């Protein structure tokens, strides 16, 4: 696991971009999502074989690295949860701001795991 710190206090170090490291990290920060991770991994590997391309596997790795980045960083996790909750707000302006904030959180997390 990496020791880079980009979002203040972090629950765990940033994991390497391998299936085993990502699974181990998810087991700590969001164990309830492990079945989802396995299902999407199986789908990504099946597509990789069908398409004769590693792009589905690479996409799977980046998606889970991003989601783990959000879960391991309390500041990002809080922003993500608040924005997700406000997406269904009855006030359209609040919902639009929530969408903008959710997009910003996802972009920040993806940028962090790509560096």
VMD Tcl script that draws the C-alpha trace (Angstrom):
set ca {
  {0.00 0.00 0.00}
  {1.16 3.52 -0.75}
  {1.64 6.10 1.97}
  {0.68 9.17 -0.07}
  {-1.72 11.52 1.71}
  {-3.80 13.86 -0.41}
  {-7.02 14.37 1.55}
  {-6.03 15.00 5.15}
  {-6.50 12.20 7.65}
  {-6.95 8.87 5.91}
  {-8.33 5.67 7.39}
  {-5.82 3.46 5.55}
  {-2.95 4.04 3.12}
  {-3.79 4.21 -0.58}
  {-3.68 0.65 -1.95}
  {-1.69 -0.48 -4.95}
  {-3.68 -1.01 -8.14}
  {-3.90 -4.78 -7.93}
  {-7.06 -6.83 -7.36}
  {-5.72 -8.30 -4.09}
  {-4.65 -4.90 -2.68}
  {-7.93 -3.28 -3.68}
  {-9.93 -6.14 -2.14}
  {-7.94 -5.92 1.11}
  {-8.49 -2.16 1.29}
  {-12.21 -2.47 0.58}
  {-12.51 -5.11 3.30}
  {-11.36 -2.43 5.77}
  {-13.19 0.68 4.54}
  {-16.40 -0.77 3.11}
  {-16.70 -4.54 3.65}
  {-20.35 -4.58 2.64}
  {-19.31 -3.81 -0.94}
  {-17.09 -6.90 -1.32}
  {-19.79 -8.94 -3.13}
  {-20.33 -6.03 -5.55}
  {-16.59 -5.82 -6.15}
  {-16.37 -9.53 -6.94}
  {-19.37 -9.39 -9.28}
  {-17.98 -6.41 -11.22}
  {-14.54 -8.07 -11.33}
  {-16.05 -11.23 -12.83}
  {-17.91 -9.11 -15.40}
  {-14.77 -7.13 -16.28}
  {-12.69 -10.27 -16.79}
  {-15.43 -11.87 -18.90}
  {-15.56 -8.76 -21.11}
  {-11.77 -8.73 -21.36}
  {-11.82 -12.27 -22.73}
  {-14.75 -11.55 -25.06}
  {-13.25 -8.31 -26.37}
  {-9.66 -9.59 -26.34}
  {-8.72 -6.39 -24.54}
  {-7.48 -5.43 -21.10}
  {-9.49 -2.20 -21.09}
  {-12.41 -3.66 -19.05}
  {-9.96 -4.83 -16.38}
  {-8.15 -1.50 -16.36}
  {-11.49 0.28 -16.01}
  {-12.46 -2.03 -13.13}
  {-9.19 -1.28 -11.32}
  {-9.59 2.49 -11.70}
  {-13.26 2.45 -10.67}
  {-12.53 0.54 -7.48}
  {-9.37 2.53 -6.73}
  {-11.52 5.69 -7.01}
  {-14.29 4.32 -4.80}
  {-11.77 3.16 -2.18}
  {-10.11 6.57 -2.30}
  {-13.44 8.15 -1.39}
  {-14.12 5.63 1.37}
  {-10.64 5.90 2.94}
  {-10.68 9.72 3.07}
  {-13.27 11.00 5.57}
  {-13.50 14.43 3.92}
  {-14.25 12.93 0.50}
  {-16.57 10.34 2.02}
  {-18.60 13.00 3.83}
  {-18.88 15.14 0.71}
  {-19.86 12.11 -1.39}
  {-22.56 11.00 1.07}
  {-24.04 14.49 1.37}
  {-24.10 15.02 -2.40}
  {-25.61 11.59 -3.02}
  {-28.34 12.29 -0.47}
  {-29.13 15.69 -1.99}
  {-29.46 14.33 -5.55}
  {-33.13 13.55 -4.82}
  {-33.85 16.90 -3.15}
  {-37.17 18.49 -4.12}
  {-35.45 21.82 -4.75}
  {-33.96 21.59 -8.23}
  {-31.16 24.02 -7.39}
  {-30.07 21.85 -4.46}
  {-30.17 18.73 -6.64}
  {-28.11 20.43 -9.39}
  {-25.54 21.59 -6.83}
  {-25.42 18.04 -5.45}
  {-24.73 16.69 -8.93}
  {-21.94 19.23 -9.40}
  {-20.45 18.33 -6.01}
  {-20.71 14.59 -6.67}
  {-18.92 15.05 -9.97}
  {-16.20 17.10 -8.23}
  {-15.68 14.40 -5.58}
  {-15.44 11.66 -8.20}
  {-13.00 13.75 -10.26}
  {-10.82 14.51 -7.21}
  {-10.69 10.87 -6.21}
  {-9.86 9.73 -9.76}
  {-7.13 12.33 -10.06}
  {-5.64 11.17 -6.76}
  {-5.49 7.52 -7.81}
  {-4.03 8.31 -11.23}
  {-1.00 10.12 -9.81}
}
mol new
graphics top color blue
foreach p $ca { graphics top sphere $p radius 0.5 }
foreach p [lrange $ca 0 end-1] q [lrange $ca 1 end] { graphics top cylinder $p $q radius 0.2 }
display resetview
